[in-house]
Every structure is written in structure tokens, then in C-alpha cells.
Amino acid sequence: MNDVKTATASQAIGFFEKYLTLWVVLCIASGIVAGKFMPGVFHVLGNLSLAQVNLPVGILIWVMIIPMLVKVDFGALHDIRRHVRGIAVTLVVNWLVKPFSMALLGWLFIRHLFAAWLPADQIDSYIAGLILLAAAPCTAMVFVWSKLSDGDPLFTLSQVALNDTIMVFAFAPLVGLLLGISAITVPWDTLLTSVVFYIVIPVIVAQLWRKSLLANGHFDSAMRRIAPWSTIALLATLVLLFALQGEAIVQQPVVILLLAVPILIQVLFNSALAYLLNRWVKEQHNVACPSALIGASNFFELAVAAAISLYGFQSGAALATVVGVLIEVPVMLFVVRLVVRTRRWYEQGLTN
């Protein structure tokens, strides 16, 4: 029964989202080839910056993020009282466990266990990329994961709205704290610029656009039209990114595999922790699912943009965030399948 349910639900994923990992791989290959044959063009694009923000990437990130944020109704914040336990678990995992556990995994694997196989001059940058990846909870894709697991849509919306509100104020201090703990210099001016450019401004623009669409009765039709924009912009960013650092990747493909290890552990650990904590506090399964899924997935669009702004296209930080994109979809689909298949076990625990 669960297998049929999962198969039916999987049809809810859009064409681009369903095959995101495939598109990412194709964009990596395209970027590497384009960078090899047109290096001058991409170096010009890489140098188009204003206040340490790369303009081509900035535009692409806005195209990625704004359609996602238009879906978020910040008025849903009043619904958080309906599922206080689930919201509490989400907040603890998202803001008190996930970023710190990733910093610990980065220190353990990148600085120590894998250091001999990684470029010594990029160690700090790799760890910074992992921290950026974990410091922002997922926004748009959580709606997909929640739908696939029959999650409560109102809870999903309210927790996304709450996380986005917190992210506006907490992202920069949290990243700065973890970079400092990891003995990495914090470029505060660039970090704060990134927060304003990639979080504050997109939130304001998206909410004004949302209000206009709702007032004119065009919200649903507009959402259908702009749905592919985020993924297309992400893929274009990846082509640009790998065109600039493709040669280094071809020479050292093992780096991608090594960076994937702490990311994979972090996803599985945090999703399991949130799922089990929800069961422990007797929260309903349709709340535990989106809580676990948002605790595991990342706002990788923001992470990619911030990494490029802080450390540049050819940095280890940018590469680490892109590895997060590579493994996000297949791993999250596995987590979705797991929480769906364990529903009976979960609900038995509520009655004991």
C-alpha cells in the first residue's frame, strides 16, 4: 500500500524537480566543456561584480528565490500555535542542531579524516561552504517533500514562514559564529551584503508581488507560469559555476565524493532526529513528516549564492554548496519514502 502511495505521490513532482540530479550532472558537464572552449567569456562574467556581489549570479539567484518566496504566506505565522510541539522540534533541529552538527562534521571529515586527499589551501573554504549549506533551512522544495509524504499543508506553510522570518535575522550571525568557531576569517561586510541582497530584498519583492497577484486574482495562474523559473536559474548558475572551476574538478573528481560524505550524514542524522523527537512528543505523523524533511534539506540556492559572494566562483565553498545540490533530491526522496513506509510504526508509538 505504501509503495503505491509513494508512486502516486511522486507524480506531484514537476518535470524539472523530478530529474534535478540528472539536470545538475548535465549542467556540470556543459559548464566544464563551455569553460574549456570559451574561457574568456566566463571570466568576464565572473568579474562583473558590484559591492562584492556577482551581478550575473545575483540576477539568477533572484530568479531562483523570488518565485519560491511568493508562495510563502507570512500570515500563516498565526497557525504555529496549532502544532507547538512540531514547531518546537523543527526550530531546535533547524537552528540549534543542524548548523552545529554540520560544522562538527566538516571539522571531523574535511580538516582531519579527509585532509590528506584534499587541496590544503581549500580546506577552510570547503568547511565554510558546508556551514553555509546547513545554516539556511529549505524553503521551496519542502512543499514538494511535504506533499509526497502527506504532510499537513498548513503546518508546512507556517514552519516555512517562521523559518524564513528567522533566517532574515539569524543567518549572518549564525554563519559568522560557526566560521569563527571553525577558525575561519569572517568577511562580515560581504556576509551582511549577501543577507540583504539574497534574503531581505527578495522577501520584500516577493511579498509585494504576492499581494498584487492575490488582489488581481491571478495568483494560481502566475504560479504555474513561473514554477520552472527557479530550477532553470539554478541550472544556469551551475553552468556558469562549473565553467569557471571545471578544470580543477576534472583533475580532482574525488573531492566531490569526499564532500558528499558529511552532507549525506548530516541529512540522514537530522531527518531521523526530527522524526524521532516528534514521535517522542506525541506529534501527529502528518506533522512529523514535514518537520523531519525541513530539518534535513537545505536552502541550497541561498548557500550557492552566498558562497560565490563570500569566496568566489572558483572557491571550495562554492563547490561544496554545489555538491549539496547534487545529492539533495535523491537523498530527500529516500527520506520521504522512509517516513511514508514507517507510518504504522510511528502511529503505534503514539498510542503506547
N, C-alpha and C positions, 0 to 999 in steps of 0.2 A: 504493500500500500504506500509506504513512504517513498519507494522508488518511483512509483507512478506520479506521486505528488511532486517530487523533485523534478521529474522530467517535464511535467506540465508547467510548473513554475518557471523552468529555465527558458520557456518561450517568451517570458516577460522581458528578458534582457534584449536591448537593442542590438542591431547588427554589428555596430562598431564595438560596443561593450562586450558582447559575447566572444568576439575574437580579438580582444585588445592585445593579448600577449603576442599573437601572430602579427598584428599590425606593428607592434613595437619592434619585433625582430626584423620585419621588412624595412622599417624606417632606419633602424641601426645599420642595416646593410646598405640602404640607399645613401645614408649620410656619409658612411665611410667611402663609398665609391665616388660620390659627388665631391667630397673633400679632397680626394686624391687627384681628381682631374680638374677641379676648379678651386684651388686653394685660395687664390686671390680674392675671389668673390666673397667667400665665407669669412675671411679675415677682415674685410671691410665691414661686413655685417656685425662681426664680433666687436668691432671697435666703435660702433655707433652707440655712444653712451651719454647720459645726462644725469648728473649727481650720482654717479656710480651705478646707475640703473641702465641696463642694455635696452635700447628702445625697441628693436625688433622683438626681443623676448617679452618686454613689458606689454606690448600690444597683444602678442599671442597669449600671454597669461591672463590679461583682461578678458579676452575672448573665451578662454577656458573657464575662468572663475565666475564671471558675472552671470551667465545663464544658470549656473548652479545656485547662486545666491538668490536669484529671482524666485526660485522655488521655495525658499525659506520664509516662513511666516513668523516674524518675531512676536506677533500677537499670541502665538501658541505657548509662550512662556508661562502664561497663567495656568496651563494644563499640567505643569510639572507636579502640582500637589496631588494629582490623581495617582501617581506612581512614585511616591517619595523614595521608597526603598530601591527601586530600579534606577532612578536618577542618581541616588547617592552612590550606588555601585559604579555607575558609569563615570561619575566625577572622580571617584577615588582611583579607578583604573586609568582613566584618561590623563589625569593631571598629577597624581601622586605616585603612580607605579610605572606606567608606560615610558615616559621620558627618562626616568632614572634607571629603569631596567635596561633600556637601550644604551644609555651611557656606560653602564656597567659591562654589558655585552661587548660594546665597542672597545672598551679598555682591555677586557679579557682576551678577545679574539684578535683584534686588529693590532693593538700595541704589544701583545705578548705572544699568544699562540701562533698567529699567522705572520708575525712581523718579518720573519726570515724570507718569506715569499712575496713580500710587498715592497714597492719602492719606498725607501726610507724617508725621502723628502715629502711623501704624500700621506704619511701615517696620520698626522694631525688633521689633515683635510678630509680623509676618509671618515674619521670619527666625528668630525663636525657635520658631515653630510648625514650620517646616521642619526645624530641628535636632531637635526633639522627635520628629518623624516618622521621622527617619533613625537615631536613637540606640538604637532597640529593634528587633532582628530579629524577623521574623514568627514566630508560634507555630502557631496552628491551621491557617490556610489553607495552610501549607507541606505538610501532609499531603495536601491536595487536589491541589496542584500536582505533588507528587511522584508521586502515583498516576496522574495524567494523562500523565506523561512516562515511566512505567515505572521510576521511581526505586527504588533499594534501600530497602525499608521500615525495615530495621534501622539503616542509615546515617542516614536521615531522622530516626528517633526519637532516636538518640544525639546528633545535632547539635542537635536542638531542646532536648533535656535539658541539653546543655552550654551552649548559648546562654542558656537560662533561668537556669541557675546563675550564669553570669557577669553577667547582667542585674541580679540582686539586688544585686550589689556594685558594678557599674560604671556603671549608668545615671545615677545622680545625679552622680558625679564627672565623667563624660564630658559630660553636658549642661552642668554648671557651667563646665567648661573651655571648651567651644565658645561658650557665651554670653559668657564673659569675653573670648575672642578676638574675638568679634563686637562688643565694646564694649557689651554689654547687661547691665544690672544683674542679678545672680543672686539670686533670693529663696530663699536656702538653707533656711530653716525650712519654707517651703511645699514646696520640692522634695523634701526628706527626708521630710516627711509624706506626700507623694504616693507615694514609693517604698514606704514602709511600708504605706500603705493600698491601693495598687493592684498591688503586686508581692509583698511579703513575706507579708502576711496571706492573700491569695488562694492563694499557693503552699502554705502550711501547711494551709488549709482543704481545698483540692483534693486534696492527698496523703492527708490523713486520710480524706476521703470515698472516694478511690480504694481505699485499703486496706480499708475497710469493705465496699465493693461486691465486691471480689475475694474477701474472706473468706466472703461470703454467696452467692457465685456469681451475682450479679445485675449484673455489670459491663456485659455486652453489651446487655442489655435496657434498662438505665438510660441508656446512651449513645445508644440510639435515641430514647428519650423526650426527653432533654434536648438533642438535637442542634440543634433550631431556636432554643433559648433565646438563644444568643449573638447571632445575627443580628437577632432580634426586639428584643432590648435595645438593640442598636446603632441600629436604625431609630427606636426610641422616643427615644433620646438625640438623634438628628438632628432629630426633630420639635421637641423642646424647644430645641435649639440655634438652629434657624432661626426659631423663633417669637420669639426674643429679638433676633436680628440680621437678620431677613429684610428689614426696610425698607432698611437700608444696602446689602444685596446687590442689591435691586431697582434701587436708584438707581445702583449701580456694578457691573453684571454683568461688565464687562471685567476686574475684579480676579480673578475665578475663573480666567479664561483665562490671565492673566499668571502666577498662582501655579502653574498646571499645568505651565508650561514647565520650570522647574528640577526639578520632581518627575519628569516624564517623562524628562528627560535622565539624571537620577540612576538611575532604574530600568533603563534600557537600558544605560547605561555599566557599572553594577556587575554586572548579569547577564552581559554579554559578557565582562567582566574575569574573573569567576569561572569561566566556561565555558572560556575560553582558557587560564587558568592550570592548570585541571585537565587539559586536554589536554597542556599543556607538561610537567607532572609525571607523565604517563602513567597517570592515574587512569581507571577504567572509566567508560563512558558513564552507567550507571545510578547512579553516584555523582556524576558531574559535573552531572547534571540537577538534583537537589535542592540541591546546593551552589550552583549558579547561581541557582536560584529563591529560596532563602532569602537570598541576597546581594542580591536585588533588591527583595523585598517587605518590608513594614513591619508592625510590631505596632501598627496604627493605632488599635485600641481603647485601648491604653495611652496613645498620643500624644494622642488626643482628651481623655481624662480628665485627663492631666497639664496640657494646655493650658488647660482650663477652670479647674482648681485654681490654676494659677500666674497666669493673666491674665484669667480671667473669660469668661462666655458670649459677650459682645459684642466680644471682642478679635480682632485679626487673627491671633493664634496659633491660636485655636480654629478660625477659618475656614480657615487653611492646612492644618490636620490633616484637616479635613472634605474638602477638595479631594483630599487623598491617598486618602480612601475612594472618592471619585467615580471616580478613574481606575485604582484598584488592579486590579479584576477584568478589565476589557477589556485592559489592558496586559499583565497577567500571563498571560492566555490567549494573547496574541500571542507572548509569550516561550516558553510551553510548546510552542506549535505550531512555533516556530523550532528549539528544541533537538531536537524529535522529527524534524523534516524533515532536520536536518543530522547525523543519527546516522551515516550511512555515511561522510560526510566526516570526522567526529570519529574513528571507529574506524580509518580509513585512516591517520590520523596516529599512532595507537598502534603500528602495525606498521612505520612508517618508521624 
